[in-house]
């Protein structure tokens, strides 16, 4: 179905997963739990050797993209799209991150607050 949509020039709406941790084993865990035809964008920098099982990614036709940082404008636009409900956002099943102290430290309470940051 996705291949037909792409051949017709249509948006295929594949799942996109961001790996932002950069710890050994995290990428393999994401590949193992990712739905078929997912795009995994790796922005976490693992500072030691890591390994994945390519056969799992191949069988699921997973696309891996590695990026060396995004610009502040890209983060800004992405957070706004999430806040506006234009992109689907879900917490990774491994857990939640308490961002309360982070937002207080940045002096930003919500998107569009006018107090800097977002």
C-alpha positions as CSV (number, residue, x, y, z in Angstrom):
1,X,0.0,0.0,0.0
2,X,2.8,2.4,0.9
3,X,4.7,1.7,-2.3
4,X,1.6,2.4,-4.4
5,X,1.0,5.6,-2.5
6,X,4.6,6.7,-3.1
7,X,4.4,5.7,-6.8
8,X,1.3,7.9,-7.1
9,X,3.0,10.8,-5.4
10,X,0.8,10.6,-2.3
11,X,1.8,11.1,1.3
12,X,2.2,7.6,2.8
13,X,2.1,8.7,6.5
14,X,4.6,6.1,7.7
15,X,5.3,5.9,11.4
16,X,8.3,8.1,12.4
17,X,10.2,7.3,15.6
18,X,12.9,9.5,17.1
19,X,15.8,7.9,19.0
20,X,17.2,10.6,21.2
21,X,18.9,8.7,24.0
22,X,22.1,7.5,22.4
23,X,22.7,4.6,24.9
24,X,23.8,1.1,23.8
25,X,20.9,-1.2,23.0
26,X,18.3,1.5,22.6
27,X,18.4,1.5,18.8
28,X,18.0,-2.3,18.6
29,X,15.1,-2.1,21.1
30,X,13.4,0.5,18.9
31,X,14.0,-1.5,15.7
32,X,12.5,-4.6,17.5
33,X,9.3,-2.8,18.6
34,X,8.9,-0.5,15.5
35,X,5.9,-1.2,13.3
36,X,6.5,-2.3,9.7
37,X,7.6,0.5,7.3
38,X,8.7,2.8,10.1
39,X,11.2,5.5,9.7
40,X,13.6,5.7,12.7
41,X,15.5,9.0,13.0
42,X,18.6,8.6,15.1
43,X,19.7,11.9,16.8
44,X,21.0,10.4,20.0
45,X,24.8,10.0,19.9
46,X,26.0,6.7,21.3
47,X,29.6,7.3,22.4
48,X,30.6,3.6,22.3
49,X,30.1,0.6,20.0
50,X,26.5,-0.6,19.5
51,X,24.9,-3.2,17.4
52,X,21.6,-3.9,15.7
53,X,20.2,-7.0,14.0
54,X,19.8,-5.9,10.4
55,X,17.6,-8.9,9.5
56,X,14.8,-7.5,11.8
57,X,15.0,-4.0,10.2
58,X,15.1,-5.6,6.7
59,X,12.1,-7.8,7.3
60,X,10.1,-4.8,8.6
61,X,11.4,-2.6,5.8
62,X,12.5,0.0,8.4
63,X,14.2,3.1,7.2
64,X,17.1,4.3,9.4
65,X,18.1,8.0,9.2
66,X,21.0,9.4,11.1
67,X,21.2,13.2,11.7
68,X,23.8,15.4,13.3
69,X,21.5,17.8,15.0
70,X,18.6,19.9,13.9
71,X,18.4,23.6,13.8
72,X,16.4,25.5,16.5
73,X,13.9,26.4,13.8
74,X,13.2,22.8,13.1
75,X,12.7,22.0,16.9
76,X,10.4,25.1,17.1
77,X,8.3,24.0,14.1
78,X,8.0,20.4,15.3
79,X,6.9,21.5,18.8
80,X,4.3,23.8,17.4
81,X,3.0,21.0,15.1
82,X,2.7,18.7,18.1
83,X,0.9,21.4,20.1
84,X,-1.5,22.1,17.3
85,X,-2.3,18.4,16.9
86,X,-0.9,18.4,13.3
87,X,1.3,15.4,14.1
88,X,0.5,12.4,16.3
89,X,2.7,12.3,19.4
90,X,3.0,9.4,21.8
91,X,5.2,8.6,24.8
92,X,7.6,5.8,24.3
93,X,6.4,2.7,26.1
94,X,9.7,2.5,28.1
95,X,8.7,5.4,30.4
96,X,8.1,9.0,30.8
97,X,10.5,11.9,31.3
98,X,9.6,14.5,33.9
99,X,10.1,17.8,32.0
100,X,8.8,20.0,34.8
101,X,12.2,21.1,36.1
102,X,13.4,21.6,32.5
103,X,10.6,23.9,31.6
104,X,10.9,25.9,34.8
105,X,14.7,26.3,34.2
106,X,14.1,27.5,30.6
107,X,11.4,29.8,31.9
108,X,8.9,28.5,29.4
109,X,5.5,27.2,30.6
110,X,3.8,26.5,27.3
111,X,4.2,26.9,23.6
112,X,3.4,30.5,22.6
113,X,3.7,31.9,26.1
114,X,5.8,34.8,24.9
115,X,8.4,34.2,27.6
116,X,11.1,32.9,25.3
117,X,12.2,29.6,23.9
118,X,9.2,28.2,22.1
